[in-house]
Amino acid sequence: MSRSSYIFTSESVSEGHPDKVADRISDTVVDAFLAAEPEARVACETLVTTNRIVLAGEVRAGKPGASKAENKQLTKDILASLEPKVRAAVKDIGYEQKGFHWQKAKFANYLHAQSADIAVGVDSTEKKEEGAGDQGIMFGYACDETPSLMPATLQFSHDILHKLAEVRHSGECEALEPDAKSQVTVLYQDGRPVEILQIVVSTQHKKKIGDQAANSKRIQALIKPYVESVLPSGLVTKKTKWHVNPTGRFLIGGPDGDAGVTGRKIIVDTYGGASPHGGGAFSGKDPTKVDRSAAYACRYLAKNVVAAGLARKCTIQISYAIGVANPLSFYVDLHGTGEVDPAKLELALPQMIGGATPRAIREHLQLNRPIYARTAAYGHFGRQPDNEGGFSWEKTDLVDQLKSLA
């Protein structure tokens, strides 16, 4: 039997964290290709370090019916357009520092054509449906701890950094710089969050706050009202311990302070440790890659199960083999909170998204659109669906169907 009373912690990192800068750039590349060709293939890795941005990976952009020469030229044109898009993404994050500047950083692009061996295995033909882009296991999770149906510790950690970014961008809090991390420790009783025990925030800052030199106490006084404003009333108490910039100062940050690489923050991207997650990162991959699309589908289904009142918690696992369209397995765990037999859901849920083949997932969630740069920071899950199709996997449009299974 799972424990009902315990202490749990999750962390988040800001859009200016070096790894998140890399994720944002990689997803900017994905969006550039999908905007030009919805069936494009992209696997982009980004490295950022002191005033340097490096892209590497595999791409393919081919329009159906176009000649080989036309498709080659299309890919060439997209590649040529990337540098200004990448620099604009870094500028949007807010990097205009001596050690990492959106305009002055050196840029190198080593993206090249996708392997023909992969293409032949995953592309659809008249004889077979498009197969998965790789083997692997993917997970989705939802719980009723927060309105977003996300784990409270992770949601709170994201909300803190999102708020600090908001006041930094608006100019309301000019002392803050882009790089930051947060961590929230929560006491659970009877499975519900009842008290925040520890809050950790490390944020890059300017040398001075107003006319005074910045230090931990001044940074804490500056950000504490913003942090408290996004946390549920009553959870922060007089006993809550605050750890703000514990080392004293945080002047050198971002890629100048630590190199960043795509895909190194997948526990932040997913569920903060409250649930299993797959081994593959999301950012930099087009939606034919099941690391991304199937993980989105699992979250979509798990969220709808919880939203329908069929369980307080739901974990879903799905698995694939490269080149094979149908999932190899589909598993549902309701953690002892279910109002329906999980085996019943294992039969019904995949059929609600066309059998959960890679193409059916993409079509159901409409994933072949340039909607990915916005996912790179503050989590891929627990977000609001937007008018351009972003975060479509957060919709709860299967609730009525699922209620009929109870």
Secondary structure, 3 states (H helix, E strand, C coil): CCCCCEEEEEEEECCCCHHHHHHHHHHHHHHHHHHHCCCCEEEEEEEEECCEEEEEEEEECCCCCCCHHHHHHHHHHHHHHHHHHHHHHHHHHCCECCCCECCCCEEEEEEEECCHHHHHHHCCCCCCCCCECCCEEEEEEEECCCCCCCCHHHHHHHHHHHHHHHHHHHCCCCCEEEEEEEEEEEEEECCEEEEEEEEEEEEEECCEECCEECCHHHHHHHHHHHHHHHCCCCCEEEEEEEEECCCCCCCCCHHHHCCEECCCCHHHHCCCCCCCCCCCCCCCECCCCHHHHHHHHHHHHHHHHHHCCCCCEEEEEEEECECCCCCCEEEEECCCCCCCCHHHHHHHHHHHCCCCCHHHHHHHHCCCCCCCHHHCCCCCCCCCCCCCCCCHHHCCCCHHHHHCCC
